[in-house]
Amino acid sequence: MLSPLAFWLGLSGLLPFLLGPLWLTFSPATAPTWLDAAWHQYLAMIASFMAGTFWGFALPLSGGTAGLLGLLISACLMLLSWAAMALPFEQSLLMLGAVLLLLLLADVWRDRVLDSIEGYFRLRALLTVGVLVCIIWRLLLP
């Protein structure tokens, strides 16, 4: 079962995603020049981190086909996160959003085939929706 600490730490991870668009919405003139770059890097880091959590679920079963497939999915999504950083800002945000959606889809498979933790998928879905809303919000800003 997912611990309350893990739940609250997961939710707290949304705060940096909210900070950038909030700042740019309500006080764009005071936003530092580095805000978008730091926000973008955080997004890429979290996408790669989530691919790594997928690796962690797959690793104990890497002696079988499902575990190897899980490792391959994880590595591909991590590499896509890294490749997204080479794209222009808007395209990178779209690609990182796609990586997060692919991770969520992969988690549907992982939840059925690999080991799972009760409540983990619900938290992942909630956090993914929160991050995607922030990505869309940021893309809509000038």
Secondary structure, DSSP 8 states (H G I E B T S, - for coil): ---HHHHHHHHHTTHHHHHHHHHHHH-GGG--TTHHHHHHHHHHHHHHHHHHHHHHHHGGGTTSHHHHHHHHHHHHHHHHHHHHTTS-HHHHHHHHHHHHHHHHHHHHHHHHHS---TTHHHHHHHHHHHHHHHHHHHHH--
